Amino acid sequence: MTAPSPRNAPRNGPRKAPRTRRDARAANSRSGKPRRLWLRRILWAALAVAVLGLLFVGISYATIKPPKPNDIATAQASVIYYADGKTELQRISQINRESVNIADLPEHVGEAMLAAEDRGFYQENGVSPKGMLRAVIVAIKGGGATQGGSTITQQYVKNYFLSSDRTLTRKYKEILLSIKIDQQQSKQQILENYLNTIYYGRGAYGIETAAQAYYGKSAKDLTVEESAVLASVIRGPSIYDPQVAPENLKNVTTRWNYVLDGMVSQGWLDQATRQAMQFPTPIEWKPPTATGTNGYLVQLIKSELKAKLKLSDADIERGGLQVVSTIEKPRQDAAVAAVQESMPADAPDLRVGLASVVPGNGAVVALYGGADYATEQFNSATDAKMQAGSTFKPFTLIAALKEGKVNLRNTYNGASPQYFNEFKDPASDKPFSQQGGVRNFGNTGFGTIDVSTATANSVNTVYAQLNILATPKATAEAAKAAGVTSEVAANYGNVFGTSSVKVLEMANAYATIAAQGKQATPYFVTSAKSADGAFDYTVNPEVTQAFDADVMADTTYAMQQVVQRGSGKTALAVGRPLAGKTGTTSDNKAAWFDGFAPQLATAVGMYRPGPNGEELSMQDVGGYAEITGGSLPIKVWTAYMKVALDGVEVQKFPEPVYMNKSSLQPTPTVEPSTAEPTPTPAETPADQPTQPTQPTRSPTPTPSATPTPSASSSTGNGNGNGNGNNPTPTIPRPPAPAQ
């Protein structure tokens, strides 16, 4: 045999068996075996996951139970409790539903719903694959399982069996149940159950009660146009019900057109008939619950739940919530009693708002917004805006102290009238020499007085000088920092409360002073949890340090003088250290008393709305020659605080520090003229404004202000019981109900 040639012989000689594992791995690496091995492992792992997944889905599908059509009728009621967490304030989920047979309804009722929500209803197997994919993608991106183009079947499952939790787990259960229901029930059964249980707003669950709430008729009598409206509002009653907000009419009209066009595209409505249709405006609806004084509280609490927890009306109404409010029943009862017992019986058109806030925390422990929410939904404590009058003077004092411009022992000329260039209005048609006049209430003159005395008697001519020193901008900023959320004009007249504010924000702003500068956001809900475990909320009060304690100590001391020797003497009946401020606008169109103890701040504001929303004078009303801050408002305030503070530890306010000692001057810093111009026939009387107030006018480069009317605001009326008297423009507000 011929020996192999060197070319055919193995290059490295015969292969040897690997001696170690390392040699084996090296050999396998050269041969490509590891790649095939890992590929097989991946395939086996994927198969195992798939089998386990299918097994899990199969078990879930077999064990999960579909909802019953009447489950919603036995839903657990949502309950709002007082602050003690035990006493019920209101039940807010009285389910309003009446089932109907779909065979008794016109076909267009169901067709309108399908055109709005699920045009592929009859072709689907309970779910929409595209919608499922979209939901997964959104969730993976961090948006939560909030999207998905849910089918009618999915919506039925979500709303009446599962929780409101927006997670992939809930979405998974929803999909399984939807598929199972689609296999067990006919399409007509599913549609009937859906129509009978979906929430339409206005407290209505199901098509029958919705037809009554929106059109005052039975569902069997609904027209195509009306059916399209009801199919439109379920997407979000709060944004599609025209009664909720004016802009909702545009929203629902757009949606209504979409529904009708969908009915045409599906062959359920011919184009000619559709073109002739007119939008049928729903009837006015009044809520059957939330009546009396507590109705205002319920609405505020519900609004906070929607804002903070992102709950919808349906989430709240369907039941299961346990809500603990900040409202303390003894104090709330005291607020209602104080109003009912103090208000004159022969003046039913008077309106009063009361709000009571815990300083340094923000909890609203009592609020009076009106006598009966069922008859008037306008809340006098949170909706009504009135000029603040002299209750704004403390903000000017805060600004002056903070800016280092004043010491409480500074003295100023309290004569009346006085004339200041800064208070002149170039836009006025009066001679320039007759502008800029500031008068005290009743044109009462005071001699040279210090800041505390000027605060006690609400001396306008002194506070005009303080605002010139502090600057109107600083006054506006102080009000905002304290908690006034309404816009405050930065003009010289703002010291006299020419800006319009709400009772609750003034109570909260004064609570900031009571808390030695700690400003808190007011709130109504302490805790809330759902029966299904979707959320468990506990409030975390929002508190910031708005002012230095020294500024607050001096401000509080000056405000104590109002109660001890000024226009707030009535409050002495409470029998403990108090501070506060009266306020009355021109023609007595608004009257205030706002005050506090260290542990509680309360504001009371009063006005009289006219038939067209204008503000009427409160002169010769209810047996009063004029209602001022030092009369009826302080009477209500005192009656309430005597009860609200009963049993509460008596605490003293911090002693004044008399900051800014370097600002003490032997003579006034501001030099006004006390020479009154010769009156002309057009001259306004001494106790009235000398020029019209324009609260929103911006100051000109040469300081101009909301003119003199602010000047007539004051509390000095010669006997120490006067009140701030400021001009009040007409403030838009709903007409007062017929009495």
JODA-V861771 format. One record per residue. N is the residue number from 1. RES is the residue in one small letter. SS is DSSP state (H for helix, E for strand, - for the rest). Layout:
{{N/RES/SS} {N/RES/SS}}
This chain:
{{1/m/-} {2/t/-} {3/a/-} {4/p/-} {5/s/-} {6/p/-} {7/r/-} {8/n/-} {9/a/-} {10/p/-} {11/r/-} {12/n/-} {13/g/-} {14/p/-} {15/r/-} {16/k/-} {17/a/-} {18/p/-} {19/r/-} {20/t/-} {21/r/H} {22/r/H} {23/d/H} {24/a/H} {25/r/H} {26/a/H} {27/a/H} {28/n/H} {29/s/H} {30/r/H} {31/s/H} {32/g/-} {33/k/H} {34/p/H} {35/r/H} {36/r/H} {37/l/H} {38/w/H} {39/l/H} {40/r/H} {41/r/H} {42/i/H} {43/l/H} {44/w/H} {45/a/H} {46/a/H} {47/l/H} {48/a/H} {49/v/H} {50/a/H} {51/v/H} {52/l/H} {53/g/H} {54/l/H} {55/l/H} {56/f/H} {57/v/H} {58/g/H} {59/i/H} {60/s/H} {61/y/H} {62/a/H} {63/t/H} {64/i/-} {65/k/-} {66/p/-} {67/p/-} {68/k/-} {69/p/-} {70/n/-} {71/d/H} {72/i/H} {73/a/H} {74/t/H} {75/a/-} {76/q/-} {77/a/-} {78/s/-} {79/v/E} {80/i/E} {81/y/E} {82/y/-} {83/a/-} {84/d/-} {85/g/-} {86/k/-} {87/t/-} {88/e/E} {89/l/E} {90/q/E} {91/r/E} {92/i/-} {93/s/-} {94/q/-} {95/i/-} {96/n/E} {97/r/E} {98/e/-} {99/s/-} {100/v/-} {101/n/-} {102/i/H} {103/a/H} {104/d/H} {105/l/-} {106/p/-} {107/e/H} {108/h/H} {109/v/H} {110/g/H} {111/e/H} {112/a/H} {113/m/H} {114/l/H} {115/a/H} {116/a/H} {117/e/H} {118/d/-} {119/r/-} {120/g/-} {121/f/H} {122/y/H} {123/q/H} {124/e/-} {125/n/-} {126/g/-} {127/v/-} {128/s/-} {129/p/H} {130/k/H} {131/g/H} {132/m/H} {133/l/H} {134/r/H} {135/a/H} {136/v/H} {137/i/H} {138/v/H} {139/a/H} {140/i/H} {141/k/-} {142/g/-} {143/g/-} {144/g/-} {145/a/-} {146/t/-} {147/q/-} {148/g/-} {149/g/-} {150/s/-} {151/t/-} {152/i/H} {153/t/H} {154/q/H} {155/q/H} {156/y/H} {157/v/H} {158/k/H} {159/n/H} {160/y/H} {161/f/-} {162/l/-} {163/s/-} {164/s/-} {165/d/-} {166/r/-} {167/t/-} {168/l/H} {169/t/H} {170/r/H} {171/k/H} {172/y/H} {173/k/H} {174/e/H} {175/i/H} {176/l/H} {177/l/H} {178/s/H} {179/i/H} {180/k/H} {181/i/H} {182/d/H} {183/q/H} {184/q/H} {185/q/-} {186/s/-} {187/k/H} {188/q/H} {189/q/H} {190/i/H} {191/l/H} {192/e/H} {193/n/H} {194/y/H} {195/l/H} {196/n/H} {197/t/H} {198/i/-} {199/y/E} {200/y/E} {201/g/E} {202/r/-} {203/g/-} {204/a/E} {205/y/E} {206/g/-} {207/i/H} {208/e/H} {209/t/H} {210/a/H} {211/a/H} {212/q/H} {213/a/H} {214/y/H} {215/y/H} {216/g/-} {217/k/-} {218/s/-} {219/a/H} {220/k/H} {221/d/H} {222/l/-} {223/t/-} {224/v/H} {225/e/H} {226/e/H} {227/s/H} {228/a/H} {229/v/H} {230/l/H} {231/a/H} {232/s/H} {233/v/H} {234/i/-} {235/r/-} {236/g/-} {237/p/H} {238/s/H} {239/i/H} {240/y/H} {241/d/-} {242/p/-} {243/q/-} {244/v/-} {245/a/-} {246/p/-} {247/e/-} {248/n/H} {249/l/H} {250/k/H} {251/n/H} {252/v/H} {253/t/H} {254/t/H} {255/r/H} {256/w/H} {257/n/H} {258/y/H} {259/v/H} {260/l/H} {261/d/H} {262/g/H} {263/m/H} {264/v/H} {265/s/H} {266/q/-} {267/g/-} {268/w/-} {269/l/-} {270/d/-} {271/q/H} {272/a/H} {273/t/H} {274/r/H} {275/q/H} {276/a/-} {277/m/-} {278/q/-} {279/f/-} {280/p/-} {281/t/-} {282/p/-} {283/i/-} {284/e/-} {285/w/-} {286/k/-} {287/p/-} {288/p/-} {289/t/-} {290/a/-} {291/t/-} {292/g/-} {293/t/-} {294/n/H} {295/g/H} {296/y/H} {297/l/H} {298/v/H} {299/q/H} {300/l/H} {301/i/H} {302/k/H} {303/s/H} {304/e/H} {305/l/H} {306/k/H} {307/a/H} {308/k/H} {309/l/H} {310/k/-} {311/l/-} {312/s/-} {313/d/H} {314/a/H} {315/d/H} {316/i/H} {317/e/H} {318/r/-} {319/g/-} {320/g/-} {321/l/E} {322/q/E} {323/v/E} {324/v/E} {325/s/E} {326/t/-} {327/i/-} {328/e/-} {329/k/H} {330/p/H} {331/r/H} {332/q/H} {333/d/H} {334/a/H} {335/a/H} {336/v/H} {337/a/H} {338/a/H} {339/v/H} {340/q/H} {341/e/H} {342/s/H} {343/m/-} {344/p/-} {345/a/-} {346/d/-} {347/a/-} {348/p/-} {349/d/-} {350/l/E} {351/r/E} {352/v/E} {353/g/E} {354/l/E} {355/a/E} {356/s/E} {357/v/E} {358/v/-} {359/p/-} {360/g/-} {361/n/-} {362/g/-} {363/a/E} {364/v/E} {365/v/E} {366/a/E} {367/l/E} {368/y/E} {369/g/-} {370/g/-} {371/a/-} {372/d/-} {373/y/-} {374/a/-} {375/t/-} {376/e/-} {377/q/-} {378/f/-} {379/n/-} {380/s/-} {381/a/-} {382/t/-} {383/d/-} {384/a/-} {385/k/-} {386/m/E} {387/q/E} {388/a/-} {389/g/H} {390/s/H} {391/t/H} {392/f/H} {393/k/H} {394/p/H} {395/f/H} {396/t/H} {397/l/H} {398/i/H} {399/a/H} {400/a/H} {401/l/H} {402/k/H} {403/e/-} {404/g/-} {405/k/-} {406/v/-} {407/n/-} {408/l/-} {409/r/-} {410/n/-} {411/t/E} {412/y/E} {413/n/E} {414/g/-} {415/a/-} {416/s/-} {417/p/-} {418/q/E} {419/y/E} {420/f/-} {421/n/H} {422/e/H} {423/f/H} {424/k/-} {425/d/-} {426/p/-} {427/a/-} {428/s/-} {429/d/-} {430/k/-} {431/p/-} {432/f/H} {433/s/H} {434/q/H} {435/q/-} {436/g/-} {437/g/E} {438/v/E} {439/r/-} {440/n/-} {441/f/H} {442/g/H} {443/n/H} {444/t/-} {445/g/-} {446/f/-} {447/g/-} {448/t/E} {449/i/E} {450/d/E} {451/v/H} {452/s/H} {453/t/H} {454/a/H} {455/t/H} {456/a/H} {457/n/-} {458/s/-} {459/v/-} {460/n/H} {461/t/H} {462/v/H} {463/y/H} {464/a/H} {465/q/H} {466/l/H} {467/n/H} {468/i/H} {469/l/H} {470/a/H} {471/t/-} {472/p/H} {473/k/H} {474/a/H} {475/t/H} {476/a/H} {477/e/H} {478/a/H} {479/a/H} {480/k/H} {481/a/H} {482/a/H} {483/g/-} {484/v/-} {485/t/-} {486/s/-} {487/e/-} {488/v/-} {489/a/-} {490/a/-} {491/n/-} {492/y/H} {493/g/H} {494/n/H} {495/v/H} {496/f/H} {497/g/-} {498/t/-} {499/s/-} {500/s/E} {501/v/E} {502/k/-} {503/v/H} {504/l/H} {505/e/H} {506/m/H} {507/a/H} {508/n/H} {509/a/H} {510/y/H} {511/a/H} {512/t/H} {513/i/H} {514/a/H} {515/a/-} {516/q/-} {517/g/-} {518/k/E} {519/q/E} {520/a/E} {521/t/-} {522/p/-} {523/y/E} {524/f/-} {525/v/E} {526/t/E} {527/s/E} {528/a/E} {529/k/E} {530/s/E} {531/a/-} {532/d/-} {533/g/-} {534/a/-} {535/f/-} {536/d/E} {537/y/E} {538/t/E} {539/v/-} {540/n/-} {541/p/-} {542/e/-} {543/v/E} {544/t/E} {545/q/E} {546/a/-} {547/f/-} {548/d/-} {549/a/H} {550/d/H} {551/v/H} {552/m/H} {553/a/H} {554/d/H} {555/t/H} {556/t/H} {557/y/H} {558/a/H} {559/m/H} {560/q/H} {561/q/H} {562/v/H} {563/v/H} {564/q/H} {565/r/H} {566/g/-} {567/s/-} {568/g/-} {569/k/H} {570/t/H} {571/a/H} {572/l/H} {573/a/H} {574/v/H} {575/g/-} {576/r/-} {577/p/-} {578/l/-} {579/a/E} {580/g/E} {581/k/E} {582/t/E} {583/g/E} {584/t/E} {585/t/E} {586/s/H} {587/d/H} {588/n/H} {589/k/-} {590/a/E} {591/a/E} {592/w/E} {593/f/E} {594/d/E} {595/g/E} {596/f/E} {597/a/E} {598/p/-} {599/q/-} {600/l/E} {601/a/E} {602/t/E} {603/a/E} {604/v/E} {605/g/E} {606/m/E} {607/y/E} {608/r/E} {609/p/E} {610/g/-} {611/p/-} {612/n/-} {613/g/-} {614/e/-} {615/e/E} {616/l/-} {617/s/-} {618/m/-} {619/q/E} {620/d/E} {621/v/E} {622/g/-} {623/g/-} {624/y/E} {625/a/E} {626/e/E} {627/i/-} {628/t/-} {629/g/H} {630/g/H} {631/s/H} {632/l/H} {633/p/H} {634/i/H} {635/k/H} {636/v/H} {637/w/H} {638/t/H} {639/a/H} {640/y/H} {641/m/H} {642/k/H} {643/v/H} {644/a/H} {645/l/-} {646/d/-} {647/g/-} {648/v/-} {649/e/-} {650/v/-} {651/q/-} {652/k/-} {653/f/-} {654/p/-} {655/e/-} {656/p/-} {657/v/-} {658/y/-} {659/m/-} {660/n/-} {661/k/H} {662/s/H} {663/s/H} {664/l/-} {665/q/-} {666/p/-} {667/t/-} {668/p/-} {669/t/-} {670/v/-} {671/e/-} {672/p/-} {673/s/E} {674/t/-} {675/a/-} {676/e/-} {677/p/-} {678/t/-} {679/p/-} {680/t/-} {681/p/-} {682/a/-} {683/e/-} {684/t/-} {685/p/-} {686/a/-} {687/d/-} {688/q/-} {689/p/-} {690/t/-} {691/q/-} {692/p/-} {693/t/-} {694/q/-} {695/p/-} {696/t/-} {697/r/-} {698/s/-} {699/p/-} {700/t/-} {701/p/-} {702/t/-} {703/p/-} {704/s/-} {705/a/-} {706/t/-} {707/p/-} {708/t/H} {709/p/H} {710/s/H} {711/a/H} {712/s/H} {713/s/-} {714/s/-} {715/t/-} {716/g/-} {717/n/-} {718/g/-} {719/n/-} {720/g/-} {721/n/-} {722/g/-} {723/n/-} {724/g/-} {725/n/-} {726/n/E} {727/p/-} {728/t/-} {729/p/-} {730/t/-} {731/i/-} {732/p/-} {733/r/-} {734/p/-} {735/p/-} {736/a/-} {737/p/-} {738/a/-} {739/q/-}}
